[in-house]
Amino acid sequence: MKAMYLSGIRDLSKYKAPLDYGNIDIGKPNTGEVLIKVHTCGVCHTELDEIEGRTPPPFFPVIPGHQVVGHVEETGPGVTKLAKGTRVGVAWIYSSCGKCEFCQCDLENLCPEFKATGRDAHGGYAEYMLVPEDFAFPLPDVFDSA
């Protein structure tokens, strides 16, 4: 699938186009995951922090982007909350354990197992993305995707 991706830390004074464009294989949805056809993805200052290494991704290449809107294209085994065609949004929290004291107090961003969308897992600067179903949120029709 086509994606914009980061293949390494970049000094923006030297790289005016720090992302690469090409094909990245993200695979199929695993248990509890959904494959989303991305319609739009916001651009955030956090991407600059990733690109310049202030909050570096743990692997390269990585697809940035954590303000995603799309439709569920395919569901993995065990998915029960989202059906194919559901319009969803995906934010900064890609996943967390759901069991620790932080998760139980709605502070998932402090979870020791916290993963960030577009940094610790591929994000939305692509045609498709995978995400755990618990972190893809149905969007009301009143909001448009443009």
BELFENMO-V861131 format. One record per helix or strand. SS is the DSSP state (alpha for helix, beta for strand). FROM is the first residue (numbers start at 1). LEN is the number of residues. If there is no record, write none. Layout:
((SS/FROM/LEN) (SS/FROM/LEN))
//
This chain:
((beta/2/5) (beta/20/4) (beta/33/9) (alpha/45/7) (beta/62/1) (beta/68/8) (beta/87/4) (beta/93/3) (alpha/101/4) (alpha/108/3) (beta/115/3) (beta/121/1) (beta/126/1) (beta/128/5) (alpha/133/3) (beta/137/2))
//
